[in-house]
Amino acid sequence: MTLFEELKWRGLIKDITSPELEEKLNKGGMTFYIGTDPTADSMHLGHLSSFLISKRLKEAGHHPILLIGGGTGLIGDPKPSSERDMKSKEEVLKNYEGLKRQAEKLFGFEVVNNLDWYKDINVVDFLRDYGKYFTINYMLDKDIIRRRLESGISYTEFSYMILQALDFLHLHNTKGCTLQVAGSDQWGNITAGVDLIKKATGDTVYAFTMPLVVDSHGVKFGKSEGNALWLDKEKTSSYELYQFLINVEDSMVIDYLKIYTFMSKEEIEKYQEVNLNEPHLRLAQKRLAEEIITFLHGHEEYEKALHISDSLFKGNIKELSLEELTDAAKSMDSYEIDTDYNLVDLLVDASIVSSKREAREFINNNSISINGDKINDLDYIVKKESALYNKYTVIRKGKKKYFVIKHI
């Protein structure tokens, strides 16, 4: 397979600006950039697909540049439904530094900040040198702008596409950049950059978009969607990431293997067959978790996540270290107590069961475990001195549902 064919097979190309791009991608040697605004101090799983495609292009002989929008982050890319909340300059700078460290560690790409060239442009030069190339009709025809016309859009967000187009022009003039790669929701912005370069310099440049990675409900992975899985393990532990990936629906897992791993077509097709014939084994999900966690955090972190999962499944809670238990607790419903507590009352107050009657039924049926031990005593008292590491009491209801009581 050529590079372009492989990208298509993996579902990584949605739109391209010119049919010529296929040959250029296969040939190699293009300088390209991909950008993100510092809306948080860590990338999330939605970003990872974009940066992995950059790694694929790099391995095929192209030169990647990662742009972190220290300038555009102060403005905000227009959302489909409403105006973004403005972030302070201090927060944007903090987020920029976090993303820069993360990108350099994971990918080793050259990182640039568009604030470095924005800060030298005054408003008159901006309007004369860049604004003159954009007609209002052209800007209103962009999908993201059309969707906001009824509810209203500020001039600040309206002008965002000019800034992104300026980025492409600047990188073209200073670094020979001839390609921009972005998610499909950025099509209007990146084509604005292609058009600006053609008008300002006469040069032809290219762009392509990737489909947004979505979950089984069609919701994209992203911070604004409330389902962010952060690449920083201090924000999303390896165990939390493992739990998400191991529970990916069978209908999605093969697509995710194509997008998030460098496994060959032949190997992925073998997992596709197993997934079809023996889905209960969840081998594709396990491989997906191993590939992503190992890439992000190393094999030791993957083994830790596996150990936590296995210990919880077997009820061997006491085998977990304090660090492992703390990671596991992040994905459990929790309740804080500062005194000794009757188990029946605690199950109700922590919303583990709906009533005292239900609590007694679960306890009498040996369906409640405390730190791995079955409890069938209705008068059992949960005490801090009996907690794991004097901090956590882990309650399991039935076979799978875990809760953590935090002693304060």
C-alpha positions as CSV (number, residue, x, y, z in Angstrom):
1,M,0.0,0.0,0.0
2,T,1.1,3.5,-0.7
3,L,1.0,6.0,2.2
4,F,-2.2,7.6,0.9
5,E,-3.9,4.2,0.5
6,E,-2.9,3.3,4.0
7,L,-4.2,6.5,5.4
8,K,-7.5,5.9,3.6
9,W,-7.7,2.3,4.8
10,R,-7.2,3.5,8.4
11,G,-10.0,6.0,8.0
12,L,-7.6,9.0,8.4
13,I,-8.5,11.1,5.4
14,K,-11.9,12.9,5.0
15,D,-11.3,15.8,2.6
16,I,-8.4,17.0,0.5
17,T,-7.9,20.3,-1.3
18,S,-6.5,18.8,-4.5
19,P,-6.1,15.4,-6.1
20,E,-2.4,16.3,-6.6
21,L,-1.9,15.8,-2.9
22,E,-2.1,12.0,-3.2
23,E,1.1,11.8,-5.2
24,K,2.9,14.4,-3.0
25,L,2.1,12.5,0.1
26,N,3.4,9.2,-1.4
27,K,6.6,10.9,-2.6
28,G,7.5,12.4,0.8
29,G,9.5,15.6,1.5
30,M,6.7,18.0,2.4
31,T,6.9,20.3,5.5
32,F,3.5,20.2,7.2
33,Y,1.9,21.5,10.3
34,I,-0.9,20.6,12.7
35,G,-2.2,23.0,15.3
36,T,-4.0,23.0,18.6
37,D,-5.0,25.8,21.0
38,P,-3.9,25.6,24.6
39,T,-7.4,25.2,26.1
40,A,-6.0,22.8,28.7
41,D,-2.5,21.9,30.0
42,S,-2.7,18.4,28.5
43,M,-3.8,16.8,25.3
44,H,-6.6,14.3,25.3
45,L,-7.4,11.1,23.4
46,G,-9.1,13.1,20.7
47,H,-5.8,14.9,20.0
48,L,-3.8,11.7,19.9
49,S,-5.2,10.5,16.6
50,S,-4.1,13.8,15.0
51,F,-0.6,13.6,16.3
52,L,-0.2,9.9,15.5
53,I,-1.0,10.8,11.8
54,S,1.8,13.3,12.0
55,K,4.1,10.5,13.2
56,R,3.0,8.4,10.3
57,L,3.8,11.2,7.8
58,K,7.2,11.8,9.5
59,E,8.1,8.1,9.1
60,A,7.1,8.4,5.4
61,G,9.7,11.2,4.9
62,H,7.7,14.4,5.7
63,H,8.7,17.1,8.2
64,P,6.2,17.9,11.0
65,I,5.7,21.1,12.8
66,L,3.3,21.4,15.8
67,L,1.7,24.8,16.3
68,I,0.4,25.5,19.8
69,G,-1.8,28.6,19.5
70,G,-0.6,30.9,22.3
71,G,-2.2,33.7,20.3
72,T,-5.3,32.0,18.9
73,G,-5.9,30.5,22.3
74,L,-6.5,34.0,23.6
75,I,-9.3,34.4,21.0
76,G,-11.0,31.0,20.7
77,D,-12.1,29.0,17.7
78,P,-15.8,29.5,17.1
79,K,-17.9,26.8,18.7
80,P,-21.0,25.6,16.7
81,S,-23.5,26.8,19.3
82,S,-22.1,29.6,21.4
83,E,-19.3,32.0,22.2
84,R,-16.3,30.6,24.1
85,D,-15.3,31.8,27.5
86,M,-12.2,33.9,27.4
87,K,-9.2,32.5,29.1
88,S,-6.7,34.7,31.0
89,K,-3.3,35.3,29.5
90,E,-1.7,33.5,32.5
91,E,-3.9,30.4,32.0
92,V,-3.1,30.3,28.3
93,L,0.6,30.6,29.0
94,K,0.5,27.8,31.6
95,N,-1.5,25.6,29.2
96,Y,1.0,26.3,26.4
97,E,4.0,25.2,28.5
98,G,2.2,22.0,29.5
99,L,1.3,21.1,25.9
100,K,4.8,21.9,24.7
101,R,6.4,19.7,27.2
102,Q,4.0,16.9,26.5
103,A,4.3,17.1,22.7
104,E,8.1,17.2,22.8
105,K,8.2,14.2,25.1
106,L,5.8,12.1,23.2
107,F,6.6,13.0,19.6
108,G,9.8,15.1,19.5
109,F,8.3,17.4,16.9
110,E,9.3,21.0,16.3
111,V,6.9,23.2,18.4
112,V,6.0,26.8,17.4
113,N,3.8,29.4,19.1
114,N,1.8,31.7,16.9
115,L,1.9,34.4,19.6
116,D,5.6,34.9,18.5
117,W,4.5,36.5,15.2
118,Y,1.1,37.9,16.3
119,K,2.8,40.2,18.9
120,D,4.6,42.2,16.3
121,I,1.5,42.9,14.2
122,N,-0.5,46.1,14.9
123,V,-4.2,46.4,14.0
124,V,-3.6,48.5,10.9
125,D,-1.1,46.1,9.5
126,F,-3.4,43.2,10.3
127,L,-6.2,44.8,8.3
128,R,-4.0,46.0,5.4
129,D,-1.8,42.9,5.0
130,Y,-4.3,40.1,5.7
131,G,-7.8,41.4,6.1
132,K,-7.9,42.8,2.6
133,Y,-7.7,39.3,1.1
134,F,-11.0,38.2,2.8
135,T,-14.4,39.3,1.6
136,I,-17.3,39.2,4.1
137,N,-19.2,37.0,1.6
138,Y,-16.3,34.5,1.6
139,M,-16.2,34.4,5.4
140,L,-20.0,34.1,5.8
141,D,-20.0,31.1,3.4
142,K,-17.9,29.0,5.9
143,D,-20.1,26.4,7.6
144,I,-19.0,27.2,11.2
145,I,-19.9,30.9,10.7
146,R,-23.3,30.2,9.0
147,R,-24.3,28.1,12.0
148,R,-23.6,31.0,14.3
149,L,-25.4,33.7,12.4
150,E,-28.7,33.2,14.1
151,S,-27.5,33.1,17.6
152,G,-24.8,35.7,17.0
153,I,-21.0,35.7,16.8
154,S,-18.6,38.3,18.0
155,Y,-16.1,40.0,15.7
156,T,-13.4,38.3,17.8
157,E,-14.4,34.8,16.9
158,F,-15.5,35.8,13.4
159,S,-11.9,36.9,12.7
160,Y,-10.4,33.6,14.0
161,M,-10.2,32.1,10.5
162,I,-8.0,35.0,9.3
163,L,-5.6,34.3,12.2
164,Q,-5.4,30.6,11.3
165,A,-4.9,31.5,7.7
166,L,-2.1,33.9,8.7
167,D,-0.5,31.0,10.6
168,F,-0.3,28.9,7.4
169,L,1.1,31.9,5.4
170,H,3.7,32.6,8.1
171,L,4.9,29.0,8.2
172,H,4.9,28.8,4.4
173,N,7.1,32.0,4.2
174,T,9.5,31.2,7.0
175,K,9.7,27.3,7.0
176,G,8.6,26.3,3.6
177,C,5.4,24.7,4.9
178,T,3.2,23.5,2.1
179,L,0.6,21.3,3.9
180,Q,-1.7,21.7,6.8
181,V,-3.4,18.7,8.5
182,A,-6.4,19.1,10.8
183,G,-9.7,17.6,12.0
184,S,-12.7,17.8,9.7
185,D,-14.2,20.5,11.8
186,Q,-11.4,22.8,10.7
187,W,-12.1,22.5,7.0
188,G,-13.2,26.1,6.7
189,N,-10.2,27.5,8.5
190,I,-7.6,25.5,6.7
191,T,-9.0,26.2,3.2
192,A,-8.9,29.9,4.2
193,G,-5.2,29.5,4.7
194,V,-4.8,27.7,1.3
195,D,-6.6,30.6,-0.4
196,L,-4.7,33.3,1.4
197,I,-1.3,31.9,0.4
198,K,-2.5,31.6,-3.2
199,K,-3.7,35.3,-3.2
200,A,-0.7,36.7,-1.3
201,T,2.2,34.7,-2.9
202,G,0.8,32.9,-5.9
203,D,2.0,29.6,-4.4
204,T,-0.1,26.5,-4.3
205,V,-0.3,24.7,-1.0
206,Y,-2.3,21.8,0.3
207,A,-4.4,20.5,3.1
208,F,-6.4,17.5,4.2
209,T,-8.7,16.8,7.1
210,M,-9.2,13.7,9.2
211,P,-12.6,12.5,10.4
212,L,-13.2,13.3,14.1
213,V,-12.8,10.3,16.4
214,V,-16.1,9.6,18.0
215,D,-17.5,7.1,20.5
216,S,-20.3,4.7,19.8
217,H,-22.9,7.4,20.3
218,G,-21.2,9.7,17.7
219,V,-19.8,12.0,20.3
220,K,-16.3,13.2,19.6
221,F,-13.5,12.7,22.2
222,G,-12.8,16.1,23.6
223,K,-12.7,18.2,26.7
224,S,-15.8,20.3,25.7
225,E,-17.8,17.1,25.4
226,G,-17.2,16.2,29.0
227,N,-15.6,12.8,28.2
228,A,-12.0,13.8,28.0
229,L,-9.4,11.1,28.6
230,W,-6.2,13.1,29.2
231,L,-2.8,12.0,28.0
232,D,-1.3,13.2,31.2
233,K,-1.4,10.3,33.6
234,E,-1.8,12.6,36.6
235,K,-5.1,13.7,35.1
236,T,-6.2,10.3,33.7
237,S,-4.4,7.4,35.2
238,S,-3.3,4.4,33.1
239,Y,-5.9,2.3,34.9
240,E,-8.7,4.8,34.0
241,L,-7.5,4.7,30.4
242,Y,-7.3,0.9,30.5
243,Q,-10.9,0.7,31.8
244,F,-12.2,2.9,29.0
245,L,-10.3,1.0,26.3
246,I,-11.1,-2.5,27.5
247,N,-14.8,-1.6,27.5
248,V,-14.8,-0.1,24.0
249,E,-17.8,-1.6,22.0
250,D,-17.0,-4.3,19.6
251,S,-18.4,-2.2,16.8
252,M,-15.7,0.5,17.4
253,V,-12.6,-1.4,18.4
254,I,-11.3,-2.3,15.0
255,D,-11.6,1.3,13.8
256,Y,-9.7,2.4,16.9
257,L,-6.9,-0.1,16.2
258,K,-6.5,1.4,12.7
259,I,-6.5,4.9,14.1
260,Y,-4.5,4.6,17.3
261,T,-1.9,1.9,16.5
262,F,0.8,1.2,14.0
263,M,-0.2,-2.5,13.7
264,S,-0.2,-3.8,10.1
265,K,-3.3,-4.4,8.0
266,E,-2.8,-8.1,8.3
267,E,-2.5,-8.1,12.1
268,I,-5.6,-5.9,12.5
269,E,-7.6,-8.1,10.2
270,K,-6.7,-11.1,12.4
271,Y,-8.1,-9.2,15.4
272,Q,-11.2,-8.3,13.4
273,E,-11.8,-12.0,12.7
274,V,-11.4,-12.9,16.4
275,N,-13.6,-10.0,17.4
276,L,-16.3,-11.2,15.1
277,N,-16.1,-14.9,16.1
278,E,-15.1,-14.7,19.8
279,P,-16.1,-11.2,21.0
280,H,-16.3,-12.3,24.7
281,L,-12.5,-12.7,24.7
282,R,-12.1,-9.0,24.1
283,L,-8.6,-9.6,22.6
284,A,-8.9,-6.6,20.3
285,Q,-9.8,-4.3,23.2
286,K,-6.9,-5.7,25.3
287,R,-4.4,-5.1,22.4
288,L,-5.8,-1.6,21.9
289,A,-5.2,-0.8,25.6
290,E,-1.7,-2.2,25.5
291,E,-0.7,-0.2,22.4
292,I,-2.0,3.1,23.6
293,I,-0.9,3.0,27.2
294,T,2.5,1.6,26.4
295,F,3.0,4.4,23.8
296,L,1.9,7.1,26.2
297,H,3.3,6.0,29.5
298,G,5.5,2.9,29.0
299,H,5.1,-0.8,29.4
300,E,5.4,-0.6,33.2
301,E,2.3,1.6,33.4
302,Y,0.4,-0.8,31.2
303,E,1.4,-3.7,33.5
304,K,0.3,-1.7,36.5
305,A,-3.1,-1.0,35.0
306,L,-3.4,-4.7,34.1
307,H,-2.6,-5.7,37.7
308,I,-5.1,-3.3,39.2
309,S,-7.8,-4.6,36.8
310,D,-7.0,-8.2,37.6
311,S,-6.9,-7.6,41.3
312,L,-10.3,-5.9,41.3
313,F,-11.8,-8.6,39.1
314,K,-10.6,-11.4,41.5
315,G,-11.5,-9.4,44.6
316,N,-7.8,-9.3,45.7
317,I,-8.0,-5.7,46.9
318,K,-5.4,-6.1,49.6
319,E,-2.8,-6.9,46.9
320,L,-2.9,-3.3,45.6
321,S,-0.3,-0.8,46.7
322,L,-1.4,2.6,47.9
323,E,-0.5,4.1,44.6
324,E,-2.4,1.5,42.7
325,L,-5.4,1.8,45.0
326,T,-5.4,5.6,44.6
327,D,-5.5,5.1,40.8
328,A,-8.3,2.6,41.1
329,A,-10.3,4.9,43.4
330,K,-10.4,7.6,40.7
331,S,-12.8,5.5,38.6
332,M,-15.1,4.5,41.5
333,D,-18.0,6.3,43.0
334,S,-16.8,7.7,46.3
335,Y,-18.1,8.9,49.6
336,E,-16.3,10.6,52.5
337,I,-16.8,9.8,56.2
338,D,-15.1,11.1,59.3
339,T,-16.4,8.7,61.9
340,D,-17.3,5.0,62.4
341,Y,-20.3,3.9,60.4
342,N,-22.8,1.1,60.5
343,L,-22.6,-0.7,57.2
344,V,-26.3,-0.7,56.5
345,D,-26.5,3.0,57.0
346,L,-23.4,3.6,55.0
347,L,-24.7,1.7,52.0
348,V,-27.8,3.9,52.0
349,D,-26.1,7.2,52.7
350,A,-23.4,6.6,50.0
351,S,-26.2,5.8,47.5
352,I,-24.8,2.3,47.0
353,V,-28.3,0.9,47.6
354,S,-31.6,2.7,47.6
355,S,-32.9,1.6,51.0
356,K,-32.1,-0.1,54.3
357,R,-34.2,-3.1,53.2
358,E,-32.1,-3.4,50.0
359,A,-28.9,-3.1,52.0
360,R,-29.9,-5.9,54.4
361,E,-30.9,-8.1,51.4
362,F,-27.4,-7.6,49.8
363,I,-25.6,-8.3,53.0
364,N,-27.7,-11.4,53.8
365,N,-27.1,-12.7,50.3
366,N,-23.3,-12.4,50.6
367,S,-23.3,-9.7,47.9
368,I,-21.3,-7.1,49.8
369,S,-17.6,-7.3,50.2
370,I,-15.4,-5.0,52.2
371,N,-11.7,-4.8,51.0
372,G,-12.1,-8.2,49.4
373,D,-13.8,-10.0,52.3
374,K,-17.5,-11.0,52.2
375,I,-19.5,-9.3,54.9
376,N,-22.9,-10.8,56.1
377,D,-23.1,-9.1,59.5
378,L,-25.9,-6.5,59.6
379,D,-24.1,-4.9,62.6
380,Y,-20.8,-4.5,60.8
381,I,-19.1,-1.2,61.6
382,V,-16.8,0.4,59.0
383,K,-13.8,1.9,60.8
384,K,-10.9,4.0,59.8
385,E,-8.4,1.7,61.6
386,S,-9.7,-1.2,59.4
387,A,-9.3,0.8,56.2
388,L,-6.6,0.0,53.6
389,Y,-3.6,2.2,54.3
390,N,-5.8,3.9,56.9
391,K,-7.4,5.8,54.0
392,Y,-9.7,3.7,51.8
393,T,-12.5,1.2,52.4
394,V,-13.4,-0.5,49.1
395,I,-17.0,-1.9,48.9
396,R,-18.0,-4.3,46.1
397,K,-21.7,-4.8,45.5
398,G,-22.4,-7.9,43.5
399,K,-19.7,-9.1,41.1
400,K,-18.5,-5.9,39.4
401,K,-19.7,-2.7,41.0
402,Y,-17.1,-1.0,43.2
403,F,-17.4,2.0,45.5
404,V,-14.7,3.6,47.6
405,I,-15.2,5.1,51.1
406,K,-12.6,7.7,51.8
407,H,-11.8,8.2,55.5
408,I,-11.0,11.8,56.4
